[in-house]
Amino acid sequence: MTVFEQKFIEDPQFLKWVFNSNPTINQFWESYIIEHPEEKKLIVELKNQLLELKISNNSIQHSEKEKLAKRILNQIDFNQKSKKRNLILASFLKYAAVAIIFAFIGGLLVYMSIGNVSVYEQFARQTIQIPSSNQGPLLITSNGENVDLRKSSSSVDYSQEGSVVLNNDSVIHTKTDLPDIMNQLVIPYGNQSKVVLSDHTVVWLNAGSRLVYPTLFKGKTREVILFGEAFFEVSKNPENPFIVKTSDLSIKVLGTQFNVSAYAEDNVIQTVLKEGSVSITKRNSGIFERELVLKPNQMASFNKYTSDTRVYNVDATYYTFWTQGLLSFDDTDFNRIVRKVERFYNIKISFSEPRLGSIRISGKLDLKQNKEEVLEYLKKVSLTRIESVGDNQYIVKK
């Protein structure tokens, strides 16, 4: 491995940019390349080669990817030097070997996983055409039909057996003998929706979210898959626990109220308990790993990259205000607040400097206000400037 490769392979921010990027990381590396033009060609080449690994299995933790990549690259470099192979061929073989090994590990994990883990991966890999904000939420029924719900605040009700009531007026008739056929409710930015499941559990879905669920629950558990953020009021049934699966966690309840924020682009998954009790386990966890049980007004914050979970005492009401069109935050990273505002108003906000995203601020936003009023408020509490740089695009500056 060259000194250049070593420098970036050992940089977790570089690996994050390659394998699990977000707007802040993108902006940092774009700025770095501008400041170091002599490294641009090599950085882009290394990134493209690593991207060819096509690592799609999220069960491999970030630290494991880094260690394994370094170990494989070192071993292949050693073999290449001893055999004095052609440099171009060696470079190709180096990255091809990494790709093959990662492909093998990914396949092995899928083979060893059972039940809903593979089901989650199948839905996670789907390419869903998100409707535009002026269309409203999209319901993908169990028979594959796409239904535009049109209203920005829509509702879907499965509580009446044999039918689905949309926005309290139109009705879709369903088959009750297909409990394993999944529906999907897709919420574009700038929209929200409420769905009443067949067991009378009520779910509020926030902007930029997707919920996967059956028309009818049957079996020992009631399971749904969440991409994004949702607030759950689970109908109590001790005989059939309700389980929410996210990219990294499985959250089990009997009957309770809780909020889950699990957007793909966020570094953490937050589970906040309002009433009742929930237990949280890591997906693909070891047999000796204990579940985490939350009490009311506690938040479990799971870091996707370190796999660490921290529990905080909070006021759960602050984390459910969004269902009422409010956004409350207390000593929260500016970057996290910006992401929520982006989703709600269907706009794009970037930072001129990555460090601005780490400013911690407190306050409350009324999302019923127009975006200009909200952005003006954010400018005041963050002591920054927010300038328009295009149609629905803004930049935060000091």
C-alpha positions in Angstrom: 0.0 0.0 0.0 1.4 3.4 -0.9 1.8 6.1 1.7 -1.0 8.0 0.0 -3.4 5.1 0.2 -2.4 4.4 3.8 -3.2 8.0 4.7 -6.7 7.9 3.5 -7.6 4.2 4.3 -6.8 5.0 7.9 -8.9 8.2 7.9 -12.5 7.2 9.1 -13.9 10.4 7.5 -12.6 9.3 4.1 -14.1 5.9 4.5 -17.4 7.5 5.6 -17.3 9.7 2.5 -16.8 6.7 0.3 -19.2 4.2 1.9 -21.9 6.2 3.8 -21.7 9.9 2.8 -23.9 12.8 3.8 -24.0 16.4 2.7 -21.7 17.7 5.4 -19.0 15.0 4.7 -19.4 15.7 0.9 -18.8 19.4 1.5 -15.7 18.8 3.6 -14.0 16.6 1.0 -15.0 18.9 -1.8 -13.3 21.8 0.1 -10.3 19.6 0.8 -9.8 18.8 -2.9 -10.1 22.5 -3.8 -7.4 23.3 -1.2 -5.2 20.4 -2.3 -5.6 20.3 -6.1 -2.4 18.2 -6.5 -4.1 15.3 -4.7 -7.4 15.5 -6.6 -6.6 12.9 -9.2 -5.3 10.3 -6.7 -8.2 10.9 -4.2 -10.9 10.5 -6.9 -9.1 7.4 -8.3 -8.9 5.8 -4.8 -12.5 6.6 -4.1 -13.7 5.1 -7.4 -11.7 2.0 -6.8 -13.2 1.5 -3.3 -16.7 2.2 -4.6 -16.3 -0.8 -6.9 -16.4 -3.0 -3.8 -20.1 -2.4 -3.8 -20.5 -3.1 -0.1 -24.3 -3.3 0.4 -24.5 -5.4 3.6 -24.9 -2.9 6.5 -24.2 -5.7 9.0 -20.5 -5.2 8.4 -19.6 -2.3 10.8 -17.5 0.7 9.6 -14.6 -0.2 11.8 -14.6 -3.8 10.4 -14.6 -2.5 6.8 -11.6 -0.3 7.7 -9.5 -3.1 9.4 -10.4 -5.7 6.8 -9.6 -3.4 3.9 -6.2 -2.5 5.4 -5.3 -6.1 6.1 -6.2 -7.3 2.6 -4.4 -4.4 0.9 -1.3 -5.0 3.0 -1.3 -8.7 2.3 -1.8 -8.2 -1.4 0.9 -5.6 -1.5 3.3 -8.0 0.2 2.5 -10.7 -2.4 2.8 -8.3 -5.3 6.3 -7.0 -4.2 7.6 -10.5 -3.7 6.5 -11.5 -7.2 7.3 -8.2 -8.9 4.2 -8.1 -10.9 3.2 -5.5 -13.4 2.0 -2.3 -11.6 -1.2 -1.9 -13.5 -2.1 -5.5 -13.2 -1.3 -5.5 -9.5 -3.5 -2.5 -8.9 -6.4 -4.2 -10.6 -5.9 -7.5 -8.7 -5.6 -5.6 -5.4 -9.0 -4.0 -5.6 -10.6 -7.0 -7.4 -9.5 -9.2 -4.5 -11.0 -6.9 -1.9 -14.2 -6.8 -3.9 -14.4 -10.6 -4.0 -13.7 -11.0 -0.3 -16.3 -8.4 0.7 -18.8 -10.0 -1.7 -18.1 -13.4 0.0 -18.6 -11.9 3.4 -21.8 -10.2 2.3 -23.2 -13.4 0.8 -22.2 -15.3 3.9 -24.0 -12.9 6.2 -27.2 -13.1 4.1 -26.9 -16.9 4.1 -26.6 -17.0 7.9 -29.4 -14.5 8.5 -32.9 -15.7 8.8 -36.4 -14.4 8.5 -37.0 -10.7 8.5 -33.3 -9.6 8.2 -33.2 -10.7 4.6 -36.7 -9.2 4.1 -35.4 -5.9 5.4 -32.5 -6.0 3.0 -34.8 -6.7 0.1 -36.9 -3.6 0.8 -33.8 -1.5 1.6 -32.4 -2.2 -1.8 -35.6 -1.3 -3.6 -35.5 1.8 -5.7 -38.8 3.6 -4.9 -39.8 6.5 -7.1 -40.5 9.2 -4.5 -43.5 11.3 -5.6 -43.0 15.1 -5.8 -44.1 17.2 -2.9 -47.1 18.5 -4.8 -48.4 15.0 -5.4 -48.6 13.9 -1.8 -47.8 10.5 -0.1 -47.7 7.4 -2.2 -49.3 4.1 -1.2 -48.0 1.0 -2.8 -50.6 -1.7 -2.2 -49.9 -5.4 -1.7 -51.0 -6.1 -5.4 -48.4 -3.5 -6.7 -50.9 -0.7 -7.4 -49.6 2.9 -6.8 -52.1 5.2 -5.2 -51.4 8.9 -5.0 -52.9 10.1 -1.7 -52.6 13.7 -2.9 -53.1 15.5 0.4 -49.9 16.6 2.1 -51.4 15.4 5.5 -53.0 12.1 4.5 -54.4 9.1 6.3 -54.7 5.4 5.5 -56.9 3.1 7.6 -56.6 -0.7 7.7 -58.7 -1.2 10.8 -61.8 -2.3 8.9 -61.2 -5.8 7.8 -61.4 -6.3 4.0 -61.0 -2.7 3.1 -58.6 0.3 3.3 -60.0 3.8 3.8 -58.0 6.6 2.3 -58.2 10.2 3.6 -61.5 9.2 5.3 -63.4 9.1 2.0 -62.3 6.6 -0.7 -62.1 2.9 -0.1 -59.9 0.1 -1.5 -61.1 -3.5 -1.1 -58.4 -5.9 0.1 -58.0 -9.7 0.3 -57.9 -10.8 3.9 -56.2 -14.2 3.2 -52.8 -12.8 2.3 -51.2 -11.7 5.7 -47.6 -11.9 4.3 -48.1 -9.5 1.4 -46.6 -6.2 2.2 -47.8 -2.7 1.6 -45.6 0.4 1.5 -46.5 4.0 2.4 -43.9 6.5 1.0 -43.9 10.0 2.3 -42.1 12.6 0.2 -40.4 15.7 1.7 -42.9 18.4 2.7 -45.5 15.8 3.7 -46.7 13.7 6.6 -49.2 10.9 7.0 -51.0 8.8 9.5 -51.7 5.1 9.0 -54.0 2.9 11.2 -52.8 -0.7 10.9 -55.1 -3.8 11.0 -54.5 -4.2 14.8 -55.6 -0.6 15.4 -52.0 0.5 16.0 -51.6 4.2 14.9 -48.5 5.4 13.1 -47.6 9.0 12.2 -45.0 9.1 9.5 -42.7 12.1 9.1 -41.4 13.7 5.8 -39.0 11.6 3.8 -40.1 8.3 5.4 -41.3 4.9 4.3 -43.2 2.2 6.2 -43.5 -1.4 5.1 -46.3 -3.4 6.7 -48.8 -6.3 6.0 -52.5 -5.7 5.2 -53.3 -8.1 8.0 -51.2 -9.3 11.0 -51.1 -13.0 11.6 -48.6 -15.1 13.6 -46.8 -14.6 16.8 -45.5 -11.1 16.1 -46.7 -8.0 14.4 -43.7 -6.7 12.4 -43.2 -3.5 10.3 -40.1 -2.0 8.7 -39.3 1.7 9.0 -37.1 3.9 6.9 -37.1 7.4 8.3 -39.1 8.7 11.3 -42.4 7.6 12.9 -44.4 8.0 16.1 -46.2 4.8 17.2 -49.2 4.3 19.4 -49.2 0.5 19.6 -52.4 -1.4 20.3 -51.7 -3.6 23.3 -51.6 -7.4 22.7 -49.3 -9.4 25.1 -49.7 -12.5 23.0 -48.4 -10.8 19.8 -45.5 -8.3 20.4 -45.2 -5.4 18.0 -41.7 -5.1 16.4 -40.3 -2.2 14.4 -37.2 -3.1 12.3 -34.7 -0.4 11.2 -31.4 -0.6 9.4 -29.5 -1.6 12.6 -32.1 -2.1 15.4 -35.1 -4.2 16.3 -37.6 -2.5 18.7 -40.1 -4.7 20.5 -43.2 -3.5 22.4 -46.4 -4.9 23.8 -48.4 -1.7 23.9 -46.9 1.8 24.2 -46.2 5.1 22.6 -42.7 5.8 21.2 -40.9 7.7 18.5 -38.2 6.3 16.2 -35.9 8.4 14.0 -33.9 6.2 11.6 -33.1 8.1 8.5 -30.5 6.5 6.3 -28.5 9.7 6.0 -28.4 10.3 9.8 -25.4 9.0 11.9 -27.6 7.9 14.8 -30.9 6.1 15.3 -33.0 7.7 18.1 -35.7 5.8 20.0 -37.7 7.9 22.5 -40.2 6.3 24.8 -43.3 8.3 25.9 -45.4 5.6 27.6 -45.1 1.9 28.4 -41.9 -0.1 27.7 -39.8 -1.0 24.8 -36.8 -3.3 24.4 -34.1 -2.7 21.8 -31.7 -5.1 20.3 -29.1 -4.8 17.5 -29.9 -6.6 14.4 -27.5 -9.5 13.8 -26.4 -9.2 17.5 -24.5 -12.0 19.2 -26.3 -14.6 21.4 -24.7 -13.1 24.5 -25.7 -9.5 23.8 -28.4 -8.2 26.1 -31.5 -6.2 25.0 -31.8 -2.7 26.2 -35.1 -1.8 28.0 -36.2 1.9 28.1 -38.4 3.6 30.7 -40.8 6.5 29.8 -38.9 9.7 29.0 -35.7 8.0 28.1 -34.0 8.1 24.7 -31.7 5.5 23.3 -29.2 7.0 20.8 -27.5 4.3 18.6 -24.4 5.3 16.7 -24.3 3.5 13.4 -20.5 3.7 13.0 -19.4 2.7 16.5 -22.4 0.5 17.3 -22.6 2.2 20.7 -25.9 3.0 22.4 -26.3 5.7 25.0 -29.4 6.3 27.1 -30.5 9.8 28.1 -33.3 11.1 30.2 -35.4 13.5 28.1 -38.8 15.0 27.9 -40.4 12.7 25.3 -42.9 15.4 24.4 -40.2 17.4 22.7 -39.5 14.5 20.3 -43.2 14.1 19.3 -44.1 17.7 18.7 -43.5 17.2 14.9 -46.9 15.3 14.8 -48.5 18.6 15.7 -46.4 20.7 13.2 -43.8 21.8 15.7 -40.1 21.2 16.0 -38.5 21.5 19.4 -34.8 21.1 20.1 -32.6 21.5 23.2 -28.8 21.8 22.9 -29.0 19.9 19.5 -26.5 19.9 16.6 -27.5 22.5 14.0 -26.8 19.9 11.3 -29.5 17.6 12.7 -32.1 20.5 12.9 -31.3 21.5 9.4 -31.9 18.0 8.1 -35.4 18.0 9.7 -36.2 21.4 8.2 -35.0 20.2 4.8 -37.4 17.3 4.9 -40.4 19.2 6.1 -40.1 22.1 3.6 -38.5 20.0 0.7 -35.5 22.3 0.5 -31.7 21.9 0.4 -29.5 23.6 3.0 -25.7 23.2 2.9 -22.9 24.6 5.2 -20.0 26.8 3.9 -17.9 25.2 6.6 -18.6 21.7 8.2 -17.9 23.0 11.7 -21.0 25.2 11.5 -23.1 22.0 11.5 -21.8 21.2 15.0 -23.1 24.4 16.6 -25.5 23.3 19.4 -28.7 25.4 19.7 -32.0 25.3 21.5 -35.5 26.6 20.5 -38.8 25.7 19.0 -40.1 26.1 15.4 -43.6 26.4 14.3 -43.6 24.4 11.0 -46.9 26.0 10.1 -45.0 29.1 9.2 -43.5 29.6 5.8 -39.9 28.5 5.2 -38.6 32.1 5.1 -39.8 32.8 8.6 -38.3 29.5 9.9 -35.0 30.2 8.2 -35.0 33.7 9.7 -35.5 32.2 13.2 -32.7 29.7 12.7 -30.3 32.5 11.7 -31.0 34.2 15.0 -30.6 31.2 17.3 -27.5 29.9 15.5 -25.9 33.3 15.0 -25.2 32.5 11.4 -26.3 33.8 8.0 -28.6 31.7 5.7 -28.5 32.8 2.1 -30.5 31.7 -0.9 -28.2 30.3 -3.7 -30.9 29.0 -6.0 -34.4 27.6 -6.3 -35.1 26.1 -2.8 -31.4 25.9 -2.1 -29.7 27.7 0.8 -26.2 27.9 2.4 -25.3 28.6 6.0 -22.4 31.0 6.5 -20.8 32.5 9.6 
